[in-house]
Amino acid sequence: MLRLTFLIRRKRDLSRADMQRYWLDKHGSLVAGHSRSLGVLRYVQVHTTDDDHSRLPGRRGEMEEPYDGVAEVWWESKDAMVEATRSKEGRQVDRILREDEEHFIDLTRSVAWFNYEYPQVNPTPENIVATERSSLVKLYFPLRHLESLSVEEAQWYWRTHHGPVIRRQAHGSGILRYQQVHRDEPELTAAINSSRGSEIEPYLGHAEVWMDRNSMGNPTPENKAASRRAYEDEANFIDFERSSMFLTKEHVIVDHR
């Protein structure tokens, strides 16, 4: 399954609340109405919360400012996506969506990439969603790798070394679900960013973690030890200053699975 991650920064003249309202009420309906034409399997809006995100990095130090949200789109396969979006109707719909994005997104400061998921802590059925009314939140961690590593080396370490570190301590960390989402399909990624005028370098990928707020407020000794081990291993492949971290809520707009 192919996935698109689109990190969004709002236009400077909009508040986050106004931007998210337009995105959900207006743009979300527009995407939903054209989802079949685009071959979209699933479309989720991930809205950044009003939490104090400056506290999240902890010992990681200074990180990039949080984005205002993330658009997530899934297709059954790369071939299905290419066939649908490059058809005459698909190109027309993309033009309509891009024109509407300009009403609320600062496209030059936003960035997208195509990727594939590598589930790490993944209970079944896969129905954990950090909805607006639940106590669940989804931690978004778009990350860039150390310059001393190639993309392939960093993704290999992330998948084969860091993944097991987190899996072993998931229970003590309060993690309900954890996925690594690795950037891929460089030609498609370059094309979508070019079409939207992005000036931002795509990330290596992102980690996403679902947690319950009730387990975050009063960290246990196990939580603290797990956080320390996670950070120590992250430092082997992540450039923290060029990465970001923020809490979000999910709005499932389309789900044809």
Residue pairs with C-beta under 8 A, 6 or more apart in sequence:
1 41
1 74
1 75
1 76
1 77
1 116
1 117
2 74
2 75
2 76
2 77
2 78
2 80
2 81
2 114
2 116
2 185
3 72
3 73
3 74
3 75
3 114
3 115
3 116
3 117
3 181
4 71
4 72
4 73
4 74
4 112
4 113
4 114
4 115
4 192
5 70
5 71
5 72
5 112
5 113
5 114
5 115
5 142
5 181
5 206
6 70
6 71
6 72
6 73
6 110
6 111
6 112
7 67
7 70
7 110
7 111
7 112
7 142
7 200
7 203
8 23
8 67
8 68
8 69
8 70
8 71
8 105
8 110
9 67
9 68
9 105
9 106
9 109
9 110
10 16
10 19
10 68
10 104
10 105
10 106
11 19
11 103
11 104
11 105
11 106
12 106
14 22
14 104
16 48
16 50
16 68
19 68
19 69
19 104
19 105
20 47
20 68
20 69
22 103
22 104
23 45
23 47
23 69
23 104
24 45
24 47
24 251
26 100
26 103
27 97
27 100
27 101
27 103
27 104
28 45
28 251
28 253
30 96
30 97
30 100
31 40
31 43
31 97
31 253
31 254
32 43
32 253
32 254
34 93
34 96
34 97
35 43
35 254
35 256
36 256
37 84
37 89
37 90
37 93
38 84
38 85
38 90
38 93
38 94
39 75
39 76
39 80
39 81
39 83
39 84
39 85
39 90
40 73
40 74
40 75
40 84
40 254
40 256
41 74
41 75
41 76
41 256
41 257
42 72
42 73
42 74
42 252
42 254
42 255
42 256
42 257
43 71
43 72
43 73
43 74
43 252
43 253
43 254
43 255
44 71
44 72
44 250
44 251
44 252
44 253
45 69
45 70
45 71
45 72
45 250
45 251
45 253
46 69
46 70
46 71
46 72
46 138
46 140
46 248
46 249
46 250
46 251
47 68
47 69
47 248
47 249
47 250
47 251
48 66
48 67
48 68
48 69
48 140
48 246
48 247
48 248
49 137
49 246
49 247
49 248
49 249
51 246
51 247
53 66
53 245
53 246
53 247
56 139
56 245
56 246
56 247
57 63
57 240
57 245
58 227
58 231
59 228
59 231
60 231
60 234
60 240
60 245
61 240
61 241
62 240
62 241
63 240
63 241
63 243
63 244
63 245
64 241
64 242
64 243
64 244
65 244
66 244
66 245
66 246
67 110
67 140
67 142
67 244
67 246
69 248
70 140
70 248
75 81
75 84
78 114
78 185
78 188
81 188
82 188
84 90
85 91
85 94
94 195
98 195
98 196
101 107
101 196
107 196
107 197
107 198
108 197
108 198
108 199
108 200
109 198
109 199
109 200
110 196
110 198
110 200
111 193
111 198
111 200
111 201
111 202
111 203
112 189
112 192
112 193
112 196
112 198
112 202
113 183
113 189
113 192
113 193
113 202
113 203
113 205
114 183
114 184
114 185
114 188
114 189
114 192
115 181
115 182
115 183
115 184
115 185
115 205
116 181
116 182
116 184
117 179
117 180
117 181
118 159
118 163
118 179
118 180
118 181
118 182
119 178
119 179
120 163
120 166
120 167
120 178
120 179
120 180
121 166
121 167
121 170
121 175
121 176
121 177
121 178
122 177
122 178
122 179
123 176
123 177
126 177
128 136
128 176
128 177
128 210
129 136
129 250
129 252
130 136
130 137
130 138
130 210
130 248
130 249
130 250
131 249
131 250
131 251
132 249
132 251
135 212
135 213
135 214
136 176
136 210
136 211
136 212
136 213
137 210
137 211
137 212
137 213
137 216
137 247
137 248
137 249
138 208
138 209
138 210
138 247
138 248
138 249
138 250
139 207
139 208
139 209
139 210
139 211
139 245
139 246
139 247
139 248
140 206
140 208
140 244
140 245
140 246
140 247
140 248
141 206
141 207
141 208
141 209
141 243
141 244
141 245
142 203
142 205
142 206
142 243
142 244
143 203
143 204
143 205
143 206
143 207
143 238
143 239
143 243
144 201
144 203
144 204
144 238
144 239
144 242
144 243
145 151
145 153
145 154
145 155
145 204
145 237
145 238
145 239
146 154
146 237
146 238
146 239
147 239
149 157
149 237
151 183
151 204
153 237
154 204
154 237
155 182
155 183
155 204
155 205
157 236
157 237
158 180
158 182
158 204
158 205
158 237
159 180
159 182
161 233
161 236
162 233
162 234
162 236
162 237
163 180
165 229
165 230
165 233
166 173
166 175
166 178
166 230
167 178
169 222
169 225
169 226
169 229
169 230
170 178
172 220
172 222
172 223
172 225
172 226
173 222
173 223
173 226
173 227
173 230
174 211
174 212
174 215
174 216
174 223
175 209
175 210
175 211
176 210
176 211
176 212
177 209
177 210
178 207
178 208
178 209
178 210
179 207
179 208
180 205
180 207
181 205
181 206
181 207
181 208
182 204
182 205
183 189
183 202
183 203
183 204
183 205
189 202
193 200
193 202
203 243
215 223
219 227
234 240
